[in-house]
Amino acid sequence: MAVNSSNIANMATLEQSKAICERTLTKREQIAAMAMQGILSNSGVMTEFKSAHAVRYAVLLADALIEELDKVGLTNG
């Protein structure tokens, strides 16, 4: 395989993906990922949002859920 900038970028992305998979996600990251799945599965929503907005919204939803769970004592760390 010839080495070029595209191959190097793909190798770097693969290494980053491996590093992420080798660690445990925080509760916030898990909830944000699930929210992001829901957002992305609704094509009507995605036509209204830019990807950066969808990402930020997923994190805001995760934070709001964690805050509410903390208020009623349903989180375990």
N, CA, C and O atoms as a Tripos MOL2 file, in Angstrom:
@<TRIPOS>MOLECULE
protein
  308   307    77     0     0
PROTEIN
NO_CHARGES

@<TRIPOS>ATOM
      1 N           0.8490   -1.1750    0.0000 N.3       1 MET1
      2 CA          0.0000    0.0000    0.0000 C.3       1 MET1
      3 C           0.8940    1.2380    0.0000 C.2       1 MET1
      4 O           1.8440    1.3310    0.7780 O.2       1 MET1
      5 N           0.5870    2.1580   -0.8570 N.am      2 ALA2
      6 CA          1.3390    3.4080   -0.9200 C.3       2 ALA2
      7 C           0.9540    4.2850    0.2650 C.2       2 ALA2
      8 O          -0.2120    4.3560    0.6550 O.2       2 ALA2
      9 N           1.9510    4.9460    0.8240 N.am      3 VAL3
     10 CA          1.6890    5.8500    1.9470 C.3       3 VAL3
     11 C           1.3780    7.2280    1.3820 C.2       3 VAL3
     12 O           2.1720    7.8060    0.6420 O.2       3 VAL3
     13 N           0.2100    7.7400    1.7450 N.am      4 ASN4
     14 CA         -0.1630    9.0920    1.3430 C.3       4 ASN4
     15 C          -0.9200    9.7420    2.4880 C.2       4 ASN4
     16 O          -1.1860    9.0950    3.5010 O.2       4 ASN4
     17 N          -1.2680   11.0010    2.3410 N.am      5 SER5
     18 CA         -1.9030   11.7270    3.4400 C.3       5 SER5
     19 C          -3.2460   11.1190    3.8220 C.2       5 SER5
     20 O          -3.6220   11.1490    4.9940 O.2       5 SER5
     21 N          -3.9700   10.5740    2.8650 N.am      6 SER6
     22 CA         -5.2640    9.9530    3.1610 C.3       6 SER6
     23 C          -5.0670    8.7140    4.0270 C.2       6 SER6
     24 O          -5.7950    8.5140    4.9990 O.2       6 SER6
     25 N          -4.0970    7.8870    3.6820 N.am      7 ASN7
     26 CA         -3.8250    6.6890    4.4770 C.3       7 ASN7
     27 C          -3.3860    7.0510    5.8900 C.2       7 ASN7
     28 O          -3.8030    6.4130    6.8570 O.2       7 ASN7
     29 N          -2.5560    8.0600    6.0090 N.am      8 ILE8
     30 CA         -2.0850    8.4930    7.3290 C.3       8 ILE8
     31 C          -3.2550    9.0010    8.1620 C.2       8 ILE8
     32 O          -3.3510    8.6920    9.3500 O.2       8 ILE8
     33 N          -4.1380    9.7740    7.5530 N.am      9 ALA9
     34 CA         -5.3130   10.2810    8.2720 C.3       9 ALA9
     35 C          -6.2050    9.1340    8.7190 C.2       9 ALA9
     36 O          -6.7090    9.1430    9.8420 O.2       9 ALA9
     37 N          -6.4070    8.1450    7.8520 N.am     10 ASN10
     38 CA         -7.2260    6.9890    8.2250 C.3      10 ASN10
     39 C          -6.5970    6.2040    9.3570 C.2      10 ASN10
     40 O          -7.3060    5.7380   10.2490 O.2      10 ASN10
     41 N          -5.2710    6.0450    9.3410 N.am     11 MET11
     42 CA         -4.5840    5.3310   10.4140 C.3      11 MET11
     43 C          -4.7160    6.0920   11.7310 C.2      11 MET11
     44 O          -4.9110    5.4840   12.7830 O.2      11 MET11
     45 N          -4.6110    7.4210   11.6760 N.am     12 ALA12
     46 CA         -4.7460    8.2350   12.8800 C.3      12 ALA12
     47 C          -6.1540    8.1130   13.4440 C.2      12 ALA12
     48 O          -6.3310    7.9950   14.6570 O.2      12 ALA12
     49 N          -7.1540    8.1420   12.5710 N.am     13 THR13
     50 CA         -8.5430    8.0030   13.0190 C.3      13 THR13
     51 C          -8.7590    6.6340   13.6470 C.2      13 THR13
     52 O          -9.4340    6.5270   14.6710 O.2      13 THR13
     53 N          -8.2010    5.5910   13.0560 N.am     14 LEU14
     54 CA         -8.3210    4.2460   13.5990 C.3      14 LEU14
     55 C          -7.6890    4.1710   14.9840 C.2      14 LEU14
     56 O          -8.2590    3.5700   15.8940 O.2      14 LEU14
     57 N          -6.5320    4.7690   15.1470 N.am     15 GLU15
     58 CA         -5.8630    4.7650   16.4490 C.3      15 GLU15
     59 C          -6.6830    5.5170   17.4930 C.2      15 GLU15
     60 O          -6.7740    5.0780   18.6390 O.2      15 GLU15
     61 N          -7.2790    6.6420   17.1090 N.am     16 GLN16
     62 CA         -8.1350    7.3900   18.0360 C.3      16 GLN16
     63 C          -9.3460    6.5540   18.4220 C.2      16 GLN16
     64 O          -9.7390    6.5400   19.5890 O.2      16 GLN16
     65 N          -9.9380    5.8640   17.4690 N.am     17 SER17
     66 CA        -11.0990    5.0180   17.7480 C.3      17 SER17
     67 C         -10.7380    3.8950   18.7020 C.2      17 SER17
     68 O         -11.5060    3.5760   19.6100 O.2      17 SER17
     69 N          -9.5790    3.2960   18.5020 N.am     18 LYS18
     70 CA         -9.1310    2.2240   19.3980 C.3      18 LYS18
     71 C          -8.9530    2.7590   20.8130 C.2      18 LYS18
     72 O          -9.3520    2.1100   21.7800 O.2      18 LYS18
     73 N          -8.3560    3.9380   20.9370 N.am     19 ALA19
     74 CA         -8.1260    4.5250   22.2580 C.3      19 ALA19
     75 C          -9.4420    4.7980   22.9710 C.2      19 ALA19
     76 O          -9.5540    4.5700   24.1750 O.2      19 ALA19
     77 N         -10.4330    5.2820   22.2430 N.am     20 ILE20
     78 CA        -11.7340    5.5520   22.8380 C.3      20 ILE20
     79 C         -12.3910    4.2520   23.2980 C.2      20 ILE20
     80 O         -12.9820    4.2000   24.3770 O.2      20 ILE20
     81 N         -12.2900    3.2130   22.4840 N.am     21 CYS21
     82 CA        -12.9210    1.9320   22.8100 C.3      21 CYS21
     83 C         -12.2440    1.2370   23.9810 C.2      21 CYS21
     84 O         -12.8670    0.4120   24.6500 O.2      21 CYS21
     85 N         -10.9960    1.5510   24.2370 N.am     22 GLU22
     86 CA        -10.2600    0.8870   25.3020 C.3      22 GLU22
     87 C         -10.5440    1.4750   26.6810 C.2      22 GLU22
     88 O         -10.1000    0.9170   27.6850 O.2      22 GLU22
     89 N         -11.2560    2.5620   26.7520 N.am     23 ARG23
     90 CA        -11.5870    3.1330   28.0460 C.3      23 ARG23
     91 C         -13.0990    3.0680   28.2440 C.2      23 ARG23
     92 O         -13.8630    2.9510   27.2850 O.2      23 ARG23
     93 N         -13.5060    3.1440   29.4810 N.am     24 THR24
     94 CA        -14.9200    3.1130   29.8000 C.3      24 THR24
     95 C         -15.5030    4.5040   29.6310 C.2      24 THR24
     96 O         -14.9130    5.4940   30.0630 O.2      24 THR24
     97 N         -16.6670    4.5710   28.9990 N.am     25 LEU25
     98 CA        -17.3400    5.8590   28.8330 C.3      25 LEU25
     99 C         -17.9300    6.3110   30.1620 C.2      25 LEU25
    100 O         -18.3600    5.4890   30.9710 O.2      25 LEU25
    101 N         -17.9480    7.6000   30.3780 N.am     26 THR26
    102 CA        -18.6120    8.1380   31.5530 C.3      26 THR26
    103 C         -20.1240    8.0330   31.3560 C.2      26 THR26
    104 O         -20.6030    7.8220   30.2420 O.2      26 THR26
    105 N         -20.8590    8.1820   32.4430 N.am     27 LYS27
    106 CA        -22.3200    8.1730   32.3350 C.3      27 LYS27
    107 C         -22.7800    9.2760   31.3820 C.2      27 LYS27
    108 O         -23.6840    9.0670   30.5740 O.2      27 LYS27
    109 N         -22.1610   10.4390   31.4780 N.am     28 ARG28
    110 CA        -22.5220   11.5700   30.6050 C.3      28 ARG28
    111 C         -22.2910   11.2230   29.1410 C.2      28 ARG28
    112 O         -23.1340   11.5150   28.2930 O.2      28 ARG28
    113 N         -21.1520   10.6000   28.8400 N.am     29 GLU29
    114 CA        -20.8500   10.2210   27.4660 C.3      29 GLU29
    115 C         -21.8320    9.1710   26.9420 C.2      29 GLU29
    116 O         -22.2540    9.2290   25.7880 O.2      29 GLU29
    117 N         -22.1890    8.2180   27.7960 N.am     30 GLN30
    118 CA        -23.1400    7.1740   27.3830 C.3      30 GLN30
    119 C         -24.5070    7.7690   27.0710 C.2      30 GLN30
    120 O         -25.1170    7.4440   26.0530 O.2      30 GLN30
    121 N         -24.9840    8.6420   27.9540 N.am     31 ILE31
    122 CA        -26.2970    9.2530   27.7410 C.3      31 ILE31
    123 C         -26.2720   10.1560   26.5110 C.2      31 ILE31
    124 O         -27.2090   10.1460   25.7130 O.2      31 ILE31
    125 N         -25.2050   10.9330   26.3560 N.am     32 ALA32
    126 CA        -25.0950   11.8110   25.1850 C.3      32 ALA32
    127 C         -25.0690   10.9880   23.9010 C.2      32 ALA32
    128 O         -25.6680   11.3880   22.9030 O.2      32 ALA32
    129 N         -24.3860    9.8480   23.9120 N.am     33 ALA33
    130 CA        -24.3410    8.9870   22.7230 C.3      33 ALA33
    131 C         -25.7290    8.4530   22.3940 C.2      33 ALA33
    132 O         -26.1140    8.3940   21.2260 O.2      33 ALA33
    133 N         -26.4790    8.0660   23.4160 N.am     34 MET34
    134 CA        -27.8380    7.5760   23.1690 C.3      34 MET34
    135 C         -28.7330    8.6960   22.6480 C.2      34 MET34
    136 O         -29.5460    8.4760   21.7510 O.2      34 MET34
    137 N         -28.5870    9.8900   23.2050 N.am     35 ALA35
    138 CA        -29.3660   11.0320   22.7230 C.3      35 ALA35
    139 C         -29.0030   11.3370   21.2790 C.2      35 ALA35
    140 O         -29.8740   11.6340   20.4620 O.2      35 ALA35
    141 N         -27.7170   11.2620   20.9690 N.am     36 MET36
    142 CA        -27.2650   11.5290   19.6080 C.3      36 MET36
    143 C         -27.8570   10.5130   18.6340 C.2      36 MET36
    144 O         -28.2330   10.8740   17.5190 O.2      36 MET36
    145 N         -27.9400    9.2540   19.0430 N.am     37 GLN37
    146 CA        -28.5560    8.2330   18.1870 C.3      37 GLN37
    147 C         -30.0020    8.6000   17.8790 C.2      37 GLN37
    148 O         -30.4550    8.4910   16.7400 O.2      37 GLN37
    149 N         -30.7160    9.0340   18.9080 N.am     38 GLY38
    150 CA        -32.1060    9.4240   18.7000 C.3      38 GLY38
    151 C         -32.2350   10.6240   17.7760 C.2      38 GLY38
    152 O         -33.1030   10.6550   16.9030 O.2      38 GLY38
    153 N         -31.3780   11.5990   17.9710 N.am     39 ILE39
    154 CA        -31.4060   12.7950   17.1290 C.3      39 ILE39
    155 C         -31.1090   12.4190   15.6760 C.2      39 ILE39
    156 O         -31.8040   12.8620   14.7620 O.2      39 ILE39
    157 N         -30.0890   11.6120   15.4720 N.am     40 LEU40
    158 CA        -29.6940   11.2410   14.1150 C.3      40 LEU40
    159 C         -30.7120   10.3370   13.4320 C.2      40 LEU40
    160 O         -30.7960   10.3080   12.2040 O.2      40 LEU40
    161 N         -31.4880    9.5970   14.2260 N.am     41 SER41
    162 CA        -32.4720    8.6910   13.6280 C.3      41 SER41
    163 C         -33.7000    9.4320   13.1150 C.2      41 SER41
    164 O         -34.5050    8.8660   12.3750 O.2      41 SER41
    165 N         -33.8450   10.6950   13.5050 N.am     42 ASN42
    166 CA        -34.9870   11.4910   13.0720 C.3      42 ASN42
    167 C         -34.5360   12.4330   11.9610 C.2      42 ASN42
    168 O         -34.0050   13.5110   12.2280 O.2      42 ASN42
    169 N         -34.7510   12.0210   10.7220 N.am     43 SER43
    170 CA        -34.2560   12.8160    9.6020 C.3      43 SER43
    171 C         -34.8940   14.2050    9.5530 C.2      43 SER43
    172 O         -34.2810   15.1450    9.0470 O.2      43 SER43
    173 N         -36.1140   14.3460   10.0700 N.am     44 GLY44
    174 CA        -36.7550   15.6570   10.1050 C.3      44 GLY44
    175 C         -36.0010   16.6260   10.9930 C.2      44 GLY44
    176 O         -35.8770   17.8050   10.6620 O.2      44 GLY44
    177 N         -35.5000   16.1470   12.1080 N.am     45 VAL45
    178 CA        -34.7170   16.9880   13.0160 C.3      45 VAL45
    179 C         -33.4010   17.3640   12.3680 C.2      45 VAL45
    180 O         -32.9630   18.5100   12.4620 O.2      45 VAL45
    181 N         -32.7680   16.4070   11.7120 N.am     46 MET46
    182 CA        -31.4470   16.6710   11.1380 C.3      46 MET46
    183 C         -31.4990   17.6630    9.9830 C.2      46 MET46
    184 O         -30.4800   18.2780    9.6680 O.2      46 MET46
    185 N         -32.6360   17.8360    9.3520 N.am     47 THR47
    186 CA        -32.7070   18.8460    8.2950 C.3      47 THR47
    187 C         -32.7260   20.2460    8.8990 C.2      47 THR47
    188 O         -32.3900   21.2200    8.2250 O.2      47 THR47
    189 N         -33.1200   20.3470   10.1740 N.am     48 GLU48
    190 CA        -33.1760   21.6440   10.8390 C.3      48 GLU48
    191 C         -31.8760   21.9860   11.5650 C.2      48 GLU48
    192 O         -31.6000   23.1590   11.8150 O.2      48 GLU48
    193 N         -31.0800   20.9810   11.9050 N.am     49 PHE49
    194 CA        -29.8630   21.1760   12.6880 C.3      49 PHE49
    195 C         -28.6180   21.0190   11.8360 C.2      49 PHE49
    196 O         -28.5960   20.2250   10.8960 O.2      49 PHE49
    197 N         -27.5990   21.7680   12.1610 N.am     50 LYS50
    198 CA        -26.2620   21.4730   11.6660 C.3      50 LYS50
    199 C         -25.6960   20.4290   12.6260 C.2      50 LYS50
    200 O         -26.1610   20.3250   13.7610 O.2      50 LYS50
    201 N         -24.7170   19.6660   12.1990 N.am     51 SER51
    202 CA        -24.1930   18.5930   13.0510 C.3      51 SER51
    203 C         -23.6800   19.1240   14.3850 C.2      51 SER51
    204 O         -23.8540   18.4690   15.4130 O.2      51 SER51
    205 N         -23.0550   20.2890   14.3880 N.am     52 ALA52
    206 CA        -22.5450   20.8540   15.6450 C.3      52 ALA52
    207 C         -23.6840   21.1460   16.6130 C.2      52 ALA52
    208 O         -23.5310   20.9830   17.8240 O.2      52 ALA52
    209 N         -24.8210   21.5760   16.0830 N.am     53 HIS53
    210 CA        -25.9750   21.8290   16.9420 C.3      53 HIS53
    211 C         -26.5180   20.5250   17.5170 C.2      53 HIS53
    212 O         -26.8830   20.4690   18.6910 O.2      53 HIS53
    213 N         -26.5730   19.4880   16.7060 N.am     54 ALA54
    214 CA        -27.0680   18.1960   17.1700 C.3      54 ALA54
    215 C         -26.1680   17.6420   18.2640 C.2      54 ALA54
    216 O         -26.6560   17.0810   19.2450 O.2      54 ALA54
    217 N         -24.8690   17.7930   18.1050 N.am     55 VAL55
    218 CA        -23.9150   17.3130   19.1100 C.3      55 VAL55
    219 C         -24.1240   18.0670   20.4230 C.2      55 VAL55
    220 O         -24.2020   17.4520   21.4870 O.2      55 VAL55
    221 N         -24.2140   19.3720   20.3510 N.am     56 ARG56
    222 CA        -24.4050   20.1860   21.5630 C.3      56 ARG56
    223 C         -25.7300   19.8530   22.2380 C.2      56 ARG56
    224 O         -25.8020   19.7820   23.4650 O.2      56 ARG56
    225 N         -26.7700   19.6510   21.4500 N.am     57 TYR57
    226 CA        -28.0830   19.3070   21.9960 C.3      57 TYR57
    227 C         -28.0370   17.9650   22.7110 C.2      57 TYR57
    228 O         -28.6530   17.8110   23.7660 O.2      57 TYR57
    229 N         -27.3210   16.9940   22.1620 N.am     58 ALA58
    230 CA        -27.1940   15.6870   22.8080 C.3      58 ALA58
    231 C         -26.5270   15.8220   24.1700 C.2      58 ALA58
    232 O         -26.9450   15.1800   25.1340 O.2      58 ALA58
    233 N         -25.4960   16.6510   24.2540 N.am     59 VAL59
    234 CA        -24.7980   16.8560   25.5300 C.3      59 VAL59
    235 C         -25.7090   17.5850   26.5200 C.2      59 VAL59
    236 O         -25.7400   17.2430   27.7020 O.2      59 VAL59
    237 N         -26.4450   18.5820   26.0450 N.am     60 LEU60
    238 CA        -27.3770   19.2980   26.9200 C.3      60 LEU60
    239 C         -28.4500   18.3560   27.4610 C.2      60 LEU60
    240 O         -28.8170   18.4440   28.6330 O.2      60 LEU60
    241 N         -28.9550   17.4580   26.6190 N.am     61 LEU61
    242 CA        -29.9530   16.4810   27.0700 C.3      61 LEU61
    243 C         -29.3590   15.5530   28.1230 C.2      61 LEU61
    244 O         -30.0110   15.2410   29.1200 O.2      61 LEU61
    245 N         -28.1390   15.1170   27.9050 N.am     62 ALA62
    246 CA        -27.4740   14.2450   28.8770 C.3      62 ALA62
    247 C         -27.3140   14.9600   30.2190 C.2      62 ALA62
    248 O         -27.6040   14.3880   31.2700 O.2      62 ALA62
    249 N         -26.8590   16.1890   30.1800 N.am     63 ASP63
    250 CA        -26.6780   16.9570   31.4180 C.3      63 ASP63
    251 C         -28.0080   17.1660   32.1410 C.2      63 ASP63
    252 O         -28.0730   17.0620   33.3650 O.2      63 ASP63
    253 N         -29.0590   17.4570   31.3900 N.am     64 ALA64
    254 CA        -30.3760   17.6810   31.9990 C.3      64 ALA64
    255 C         -30.8960   16.4050   32.6480 C.2      64 ALA64
    256 O         -31.4560   16.4510   33.7430 O.2      64 ALA64
    257 N         -30.7170   15.2710   31.9860 N.am     65 LEU65
    258 CA        -31.1720   14.0050   32.5640 C.3      65 LEU65
    259 C         -30.4080   13.6780   33.8340 C.2      65 LEU65
    260 O         -31.0100   13.2950   34.8360 O.2      65 LEU65
    261 N         -29.1040   13.8220   33.8060 N.am     66 ILE66
    262 CA        -28.2940   13.5460   34.9950 C.3      66 ILE66
    263 C         -28.6930   14.4620   36.1470 C.2      66 ILE66
    264 O         -28.7970   14.0120   37.2880 O.2      66 ILE66
    265 N         -28.9180   15.7390   35.8570 N.am     67 GLU67
    266 CA        -29.3380   16.6960   36.8870 C.3      67 GLU67
    267 C         -30.6710   16.2750   37.5150 C.2      67 GLU67
    268 O         -30.8180   16.3040   38.7370 O.2      67 GLU67
    269 N         -31.6260   15.8910   36.6910 N.am     68 GLU68
    270 CA        -32.9340   15.4630   37.2160 C.3      68 GLU68
    271 C         -32.8180   14.1770   38.0310 C.2      68 GLU68
    272 O         -33.4530   14.0430   39.0760 O.2      68 GLU68
    273 N         -32.0170   13.2460   37.5590 N.am     69 LEU69
    274 CA        -31.8240   12.0000   38.3060 C.3      69 LEU69
    275 C         -31.1600   12.2720   39.6540 C.2      69 LEU69
    276 O         -31.5000   11.6370   40.6530 O.2      69 LEU69
    277 N         -30.2190   13.2090   39.6870 N.am     70 ASP70
    278 CA        -29.5770   13.5860   40.9480 C.3      70 ASP70
    279 C         -30.5850   14.1880   41.9300 C.2      70 ASP70
    280 O         -30.5250   13.9240   43.1310 O.2      70 ASP70
    281 N         -31.5130   15.0000   41.4070 N.am     71 LYS71
    282 CA        -32.5120   15.6480   42.2640 C.3      71 LYS71
    283 C         -33.3900   14.6360   42.9940 C.2      71 LYS71
    284 O         -33.7600   14.8370   44.1510 O.2      71 LYS71
    285 N         -33.7130   13.5540   42.3070 N.am     72 VAL72
    286 CA        -34.5950   12.5660   42.9250 C.3      72 VAL72
    287 C         -33.8270   11.3700   43.4860 C.2      72 VAL72
    288 O         -34.4220   10.3840   43.9210 O.2      72 VAL72
    289 N         -32.5090   11.4700   43.4710 N.am     73 GLY73
    290 CA        -31.6810   10.4390   44.0960 C.3      73 GLY73
    291 C         -31.5980    9.1440   43.3310 C.2      73 GLY73
    292 O         -31.4310    8.0810   43.9300 O.2      73 GLY73
    293 N         -31.7110    9.2090   42.0140 N.am     74 LEU74
    294 CA        -31.6740    7.9780   41.2220 C.3      74 LEU74
    295 C         -30.3530    7.7210   40.5240 C.2      74 LEU74
    296 O         -30.2420    6.7750   39.7460 O.2      74 LEU74
    297 N         -29.3500    8.5450   40.7870 N.am     75 THR75
    298 CA        -28.0350    8.2710   40.1780 C.3      75 THR75
    299 C         -27.1760    7.5090   41.1680 C.2      75 THR75
    300 O         -27.3510    7.6090   42.3830 O.2      75 THR75
    301 N         -26.2630    6.7610   40.6300 N.am     76 ASN76
    302 CA        -25.3560    5.9800   41.4820 C.3      76 ASN76
    303 C         -23.9080    6.3170   41.1570 C.2      76 ASN76
    304 O         -23.0510    5.4350   41.1190 O.2      76 ASN76
    305 N         -23.6480    7.5710   40.9290 N.am     77 GLY77
    306 CA        -22.2730    8.0130   40.6930 C.3      77 GLY77
    307 C         -21.9770    8.4350   39.3160 C.2      77 GLY77
    308 O         -20.8480    8.8230   39.0180 O.2      77 GLY77
@<TRIPOS>BOND
     1     1     2 1
     2     2     3 1
     3     3     4 2
     4     3     5 am
     5     5     6 1
     6     6     7 1
     7     7     8 2
     8     7     9 am
     9     9    10 1
    10    10    11 1
    11    11    12 2
    12    11    13 am
    13    13    14 1
    14    14    15 1
    15    15    16 2
    16    15    17 am
    17    17    18 1
    18    18    19 1
    19    19    20 2
    20    19    21 am
    21    21    22 1
    22    22    23 1
    23    23    24 2
    24    23    25 am
    25    25    26 1
    26    26    27 1
    27    27    28 2
    28    27    29 am
    29    29    30 1
    30    30    31 1
    31    31    32 2
    32    31    33 am
    33    33    34 1
    34    34    35 1
    35    35    36 2
    36    35    37 am
    37    37    38 1
    38    38    39 1
    39    39    40 2
    40    39    41 am
    41    41    42 1
    42    42    43 1
    43    43    44 2
    44    43    45 am
    45    45    46 1
    46    46    47 1
    47    47    48 2
    48    47    49 am
    49    49    50 1
    50    50    51 1
    51    51    52 2
    52    51    53 am
    53    53    54 1
    54    54    55 1
    55    55    56 2
    56    55    57 am
    57    57    58 1
    58    58    59 1
    59    59    60 2
    60    59    61 am
    61    61    62 1
    62    62    63 1
    63    63    64 2
    64    63    65 am
    65    65    66 1
    66    66    67 1
    67    67    68 2
    68    67    69 am
    69    69    70 1
    70    70    71 1
    71    71    72 2
    72    71    73 am
    73    73    74 1
    74    74    75 1
    75    75    76 2
    76    75    77 am
    77    77    78 1
    78    78    79 1
    79    79    80 2
    80    79    81 am
    81    81    82 1
    82    82    83 1
    83    83    84 2
    84    83    85 am
    85    85    86 1
    86    86    87 1
    87    87    88 2
    88    87    89 am
    89    89    90 1
    90    90    91 1
    91    91    92 2
    92    91    93 am
    93    93    94 1
    94    94    95 1
    95    95    96 2
    96    95    97 am
    97    97    98 1
    98    98    99 1
    99    99   100 2
   100    99   101 am
   101   101   102 1
   102   102   103 1
   103   103   104 2
   104   103   105 am
   105   105   106 1
   106   106   107 1
   107   107   108 2
   108   107   109 am
   109   109   110 1
   110   110   111 1
   111   111   112 2
   112   111   113 am
   113   113   114 1
   114   114   115 1
   115   115   116 2
   116   115   117 am
   117   117   118 1
   118   118   119 1
   119   119   120 2
   120   119   121 am
   121   121   122 1
   122   122   123 1
   123   123   124 2
   124   123   125 am
   125   125   126 1
   126   126   127 1
   127   127   128 2
   128   127   129 am
   129   129   130 1
   130   130   131 1
   131   131   132 2
   132   131   133 am
   133   133   134 1
   134   134   135 1
   135   135   136 2
   136   135   137 am
   137   137   138 1
   138   138   139 1
   139   139   140 2
   140   139   141 am
   141   141   142 1
   142   142   143 1
   143   143   144 2
   144   143   145 am
   145   145   146 1
   146   146   147 1
   147   147   148 2
   148   147   149 am
   149   149   150 1
   150   150   151 1
   151   151   152 2
   152   151   153 am
   153   153   154 1
   154   154   155 1
   155   155   156 2
   156   155   157 am
   157   157   158 1
   158   158   159 1
   159   159   160 2
   160   159   161 am
   161   161   162 1
   162   162   163 1
   163   163   164 2
   164   163   165 am
   165   165   166 1
   166   166   167 1
   167   167   168 2
   168   167   169 am
   169   169   170 1
   170   170   171 1
   171   171   172 2
   172   171   173 am
   173   173   174 1
   174   174   175 1
   175   175   176 2
   176   175   177 am
   177   177   178 1
   178   178   179 1
   179   179   180 2
   180   179   181 am
   181   181   182 1
   182   182   183 1
   183   183   184 2
   184   183   185 am
   185   185   186 1
   186   186   187 1
   187   187   188 2
   188   187   189 am
   189   189   190 1
   190   190   191 1
   191   191   192 2
   192   191   193 am
   193   193   194 1
   194   194   195 1
   195   195   196 2
   196   195   197 am
   197   197   198 1
   198   198   199 1
   199   199   200 2
   200   199   201 am
   201   201   202 1
   202   202   203 1
   203   203   204 2
   204   203   205 am
   205   205   206 1
   206   206   207 1
   207   207   208 2
   208   207   209 am
   209   209   210 1
   210   210   211 1
   211   211   212 2
   212   211   213 am
   213   213   214 1
   214   214   215 1
   215   215   216 2
   216   215   217 am
   217   217   218 1
   218   218   219 1
   219   219   220 2
   220   219   221 am
   221   221   222 1
   222   222   223 1
   223   223   224 2
   224   223   225 am
   225   225   226 1
   226   226   227 1
   227   227   228 2
   228   227   229 am
   229   229   230 1
   230   230   231 1
   231   231   232 2
   232   231   233 am
   233   233   234 1
   234   234   235 1
   235   235   236 2
   236   235   237 am
   237   237   238 1
   238   238   239 1
   239   239   240 2
   240   239   241 am
   241   241   242 1
   242   242   243 1
   243   243   244 2
   244   243   245 am
   245   245   246 1
   246   246   247 1
   247   247   248 2
   248   247   249 am
   249   249   250 1
   250   250   251 1
   251   251   252 2
   252   251   253 am
   253   253   254 1
   254   254   255 1
   255   255   256 2
   256   255   257 am
   257   257   258 1
   258   258   259 1
   259   259   260 2
   260   259   261 am
   261   261   262 1
   262   262   263 1
   263   263   264 2
   264   263   265 am
   265   265   266 1
   266   266   267 1
   267   267   268 2
   268   267   269 am
   269   269   270 1
   270   270   271 1
   271   271   272 2
   272   271   273 am
   273   273   274 1
   274   274   275 1
   275   275   276 2
   276   275   277 am
   277   277   278 1
   278   278   279 1
   279   279   280 2
   280   279   281 am
   281   281   282 1
   282   282   283 1
   283   283   284 2
   284   283   285 am
   285   285   286 1
   286   286   287 1
   287   287   288 2
   288   287   289 am
   289   289   290 1
   290   290   291 1
   291   291   292 2
   292   291   293 am
   293   293   294 1
   294   294   295 1
   295   295   296 2
   296   295   297 am
   297   297   298 1
   298   298   299 1
   299   299   300 2
   300   299   301 am
   301   301   302 1
   302   302   303 1
   303   303   304 2
   304   303   305 am
   305   305   306 1
   306   306   307 1
   307   307   308 2
@<TRIPOS>SUBSTRUCTURE
     1 MET1         2 RESIDUE 1 A MET
     2 ALA2         6 RESIDUE 1 A ALA
     3 VAL3        10 RESIDUE 1 A VAL
     4 ASN4        14 RESIDUE 1 A ASN
     5 SER5        18 RESIDUE 1 A SER
     6 SER6        22 RESIDUE 1 A SER
     7 ASN7        26 RESIDUE 1 A ASN
     8 ILE8        30 RESIDUE 1 A ILE
     9 ALA9        34 RESIDUE 1 A ALA
    10 ASN10       38 RESIDUE 1 A ASN
    11 MET11       42 RESIDUE 1 A MET
    12 ALA12       46 RESIDUE 1 A ALA
    13 THR13       50 RESIDUE 1 A THR
    14 LEU14       54 RESIDUE 1 A LEU
    15 GLU15       58 RESIDUE 1 A GLU
    16 GLN16       62 RESIDUE 1 A GLN
    17 SER17       66 RESIDUE 1 A SER
    18 LYS18       70 RESIDUE 1 A LYS
    19 ALA19       74 RESIDUE 1 A ALA
    20 ILE20       78 RESIDUE 1 A ILE
    21 CYS21       82 RESIDUE 1 A CYS
    22 GLU22       86 RESIDUE 1 A GLU
    23 ARG23       90 RESIDUE 1 A ARG
    24 THR24       94 RESIDUE 1 A THR
    25 LEU25       98 RESIDUE 1 A LEU
    26 THR26      102 RESIDUE 1 A THR
    27 LYS27      106 RESIDUE 1 A LYS
    28 ARG28      110 RESIDUE 1 A ARG
    29 GLU29      114 RESIDUE 1 A GLU
    30 GLN30      118 RESIDUE 1 A GLN
    31 ILE31      122 RESIDUE 1 A ILE
    32 ALA32      126 RESIDUE 1 A ALA
    33 ALA33      130 RESIDUE 1 A ALA
    34 MET34      134 RESIDUE 1 A MET
    35 ALA35      138 RESIDUE 1 A ALA
    36 MET36      142 RESIDUE 1 A MET
    37 GLN37      146 RESIDUE 1 A GLN
    38 GLY38      150 RESIDUE 1 A GLY
    39 ILE39      154 RESIDUE 1 A ILE
    40 LEU40      158 RESIDUE 1 A LEU
    41 SER41      162 RESIDUE 1 A SER
    42 ASN42      166 RESIDUE 1 A ASN
    43 SER43      170 RESIDUE 1 A SER
    44 GLY44      174 RESIDUE 1 A GLY
    45 VAL45      178 RESIDUE 1 A VAL
    46 MET46      182 RESIDUE 1 A MET
    47 THR47      186 RESIDUE 1 A THR
    48 GLU48      190 RESIDUE 1 A GLU
    49 PHE49      194 RESIDUE 1 A PHE
    50 LYS50      198 RESIDUE 1 A LYS
    51 SER51      202 RESIDUE 1 A SER
    52 ALA52      206 RESIDUE 1 A ALA
    53 HIS53      210 RESIDUE 1 A HIS
    54 ALA54      214 RESIDUE 1 A ALA
    55 VAL55      218 RESIDUE 1 A VAL
    56 ARG56      222 RESIDUE 1 A ARG
    57 TYR57      226 RESIDUE 1 A TYR
    58 ALA58      230 RESIDUE 1 A ALA
    59 VAL59      234 RESIDUE 1 A VAL
    60 LEU60      238 RESIDUE 1 A LEU
    61 LEU61      242 RESIDUE 1 A LEU
    62 ALA62      246 RESIDUE 1 A ALA
    63 ASP63      250 RESIDUE 1 A ASP
    64 ALA64      254 RESIDUE 1 A ALA
    65 LEU65      258 RESIDUE 1 A LEU
    66 ILE66      262 RESIDUE 1 A ILE
    67 GLU67      266 RESIDUE 1 A GLU
    68 GLU68      270 RESIDUE 1 A GLU
    69 LEU69      274 RESIDUE 1 A LEU
    70 ASP70      278 RESIDUE 1 A ASP
    71 LYS71      282 RESIDUE 1 A LYS
    72 VAL72      286 RESIDUE 1 A VAL
    73 GLY73      290 RESIDUE 1 A GLY
    74 LEU74      294 RESIDUE 1 A LEU
    75 THR75      298 RESIDUE 1 A THR
    76 ASN76      302 RESIDUE 1 A ASN
    77 GLY77      306 RESIDUE 1 A GLY
